[in-house]
Amino acid sequence: QMAIQLLPRLRRAGKVGVLSPCYAEHAEAWRRNGYIVREVLEQEVDFFVDSLDVLVVVNPNNPTGLSLPPARLLDWHSRLAQRGGWLVVDEAFMDNTPQQSLAPFSHLVGLIVLRSFGKFFGLAGVRLGFVLAERKLLKLLAEQVGPWAVSGPT
């Protein structure tokens, strides 16, 4: 959740697509930070992706269960990255299908993978997750987070 709220602070305002329906906090965080947000359906992404600065995808999706193949996501990433854009992939529910994860590609500039510890292991109250991305972006994000990003009880 913290990363969802902080990522918009690392870019200048622009256009964000959120593959919907999904966890509502994604669109809300970008809107709150002055971005123009368009919630798009899966079949609309290819039409809109070249006009976006950021695309947010929850994969596999909750509540729809939609699971997109890595090749398709990497194609969207490539199209965004050519223009300095980001693909943010929330993999909070990926633990059941790790072979579908984009984690091995998270070193690519403009690809940000969010993972959750609590969702899969039934520890939602723990609110513990992590971000996989290129080093430069991780450093910028760490500066926003500050010390004590994980609570003592967690």
C-alpha positions as a printed Julia matrix, in Angstrom:
154×3 Matrix{Float64}:
   0.0     0.0     0.0
   2.82    2.38    0.83
   4.44    1.87   -2.58
   1.09    2.41   -4.3
   0.84    5.79   -2.57
   4.46    6.81   -3.12
   5.09    5.85   -6.75
   3.09    8.8    -8.15
   5.44   11.17   -6.32
   8.38    9.93   -8.39
   7.08   11.25  -11.73
   5.69   14.43  -13.17
   1.93   14.47  -13.64
   0.71   12.82  -16.82
  -1.68   10.18  -18.12
  -2.14    6.9   -16.29
  -4.09    3.86  -17.41
  -5.35    1.4   -14.83
  -6.54   -1.98  -16.06
  -9.93   -2.22  -14.35
 -11.71   -3.36  -12.38
  -8.99   -3.83   -9.77
  -7.89   -2.68   -6.33
  -9.29    0.87   -6.25
  -6.31    2.39   -4.42
  -4.19    2.26   -7.57
  -6.33    4.74   -9.53
  -6.99    6.81   -6.42
  -3.29    7.26   -5.6
  -2.49    8.55   -9.09
  -5.56   10.84   -9.13
  -4.65   12.25   -5.71
  -1.27   13.25   -7.12
  -2.65   15.18  -10.08
  -2.53   12.58  -12.83
  -5.21   12.09  -15.45
  -6.39    8.54  -14.85
  -8.26    6.4   -17.36
  -9.59    3.08  -16.18
  -9.35    0.71  -19.14
 -10.57   -2.78  -19.96
  -8.14   -5.46  -21.12
  -9.24   -5.17  -24.75
  -8.67   -1.38  -24.68
  -5.05   -1.38  -23.46
  -3.46   -1.82  -26.89
  -5.43    1.17  -28.15
  -4.49    3.48  -25.24
  -1.0     2.33  -24.2
   0.87    4.58  -26.64
  -0.83    7.66  -25.18
  -0.06    6.78  -21.54
   2.85    7.67  -19.29
   2.08    4.86  -16.84
   0.04    1.67  -17.08
  -0.99   -0.13  -13.89
  -1.96   -3.8   -14.1
  -2.94   -6.13  -11.26
  -1.84   -9.61  -12.36
  -3.42  -11.94  -11.53
  -6.33   -9.62  -11.02
  -8.54   -9.43   -8.0
 -11.56   -9.49   -8.31
 -11.75  -10.78  -11.92
  -9.12  -13.54  -11.79
  -7.69  -12.36  -15.13
  -4.11  -13.52  -15.55
  -2.14  -11.98  -18.39
   0.86  -13.75  -19.94
   4.3   -12.24  -19.3
   4.9   -11.73  -23.05
   1.89   -9.44  -23.34
   2.92   -7.41  -20.29
   6.49   -7.13  -21.56
   5.18   -5.86  -24.9
   3.23   -3.13  -23.08
   6.33   -2.36  -21.01
   8.44   -2.02  -24.17
   5.97    0.39  -25.74
   5.85    2.52  -22.59
   9.61    2.42  -21.9
  10.4     3.74  -25.39
   8.91    7.04  -24.24
  10.15    6.96  -20.63
   6.92    5.42  -19.36
   6.33    2.87  -16.65
   4.51   -0.42  -16.4
   3.48   -1.05  -12.79
   2.44   -4.65  -12.2
   0.83   -5.48   -8.86
   1.53   -9.16   -8.28
  -0.04   -9.36   -4.82
  -1.67  -12.68   -5.73
   1.15  -14.14   -7.85
   2.47  -16.69   -5.34
   0.27  -19.47   -6.75
   1.7   -19.05  -10.26
   5.3   -17.81   -9.86
   6.2   -18.83  -13.42
   3.93  -15.98  -14.62
   5.78  -13.35  -12.57
   7.67  -10.45  -14.12
  10.09  -10.47  -11.18
  12.95  -11.83  -13.35
  12.56   -8.78  -15.62
  12.29   -6.16  -12.86
  15.78   -4.83  -13.63
  14.36   -3.31  -16.84
  14.02    0.46  -16.77
  10.37    1.41  -16.43
   9.15   -1.93  -15.06
   7.93   -1.9   -11.46
   6.68   -5.08   -9.81
   4.78   -4.92   -6.53
   4.55   -8.05   -4.38
   2.72   -8.76   -1.14
   3.74  -11.03    1.69
   0.47  -10.91    3.57
  -2.1   -11.7     0.88
  -1.04  -15.23   -0.06
  -0.02  -16.27    3.44
  -3.26  -15.05    5.06
  -1.58  -12.22    6.93
  -3.41   -9.25    5.41
  -3.14   -7.26    8.65
   0.64   -7.42    8.4
   0.59   -5.04    5.41
   4.01   -6.15    4.24
   5.07   -6.0     0.63
   8.03   -5.12   -1.52
   8.95   -3.45   -4.77
  11.13   -4.89   -7.52
  12.54   -2.37   -9.98
  15.74   -0.88  -11.36
  18.19    0.39   -8.71
  17.75    4.08   -9.51
  14.0     3.93   -8.95
  14.4     1.84   -5.79
  16.76    4.45   -4.39
  14.25    7.25   -5.11
  11.49    5.2    -3.5
  13.62    4.45   -0.43
  14.19    8.18    0.04
  10.4     8.68    0.11
   9.82    5.81    2.55
  12.41    6.83    5.13
  13.42    4.74    8.15
  11.21    2.17    9.86
   9.23    1.18    6.8
   8.25   -2.07    8.52
   6.58   -1.95   11.93
   8.11   -3.74   14.92
   5.28   -6.29   15.35
   5.48   -7.18   11.65
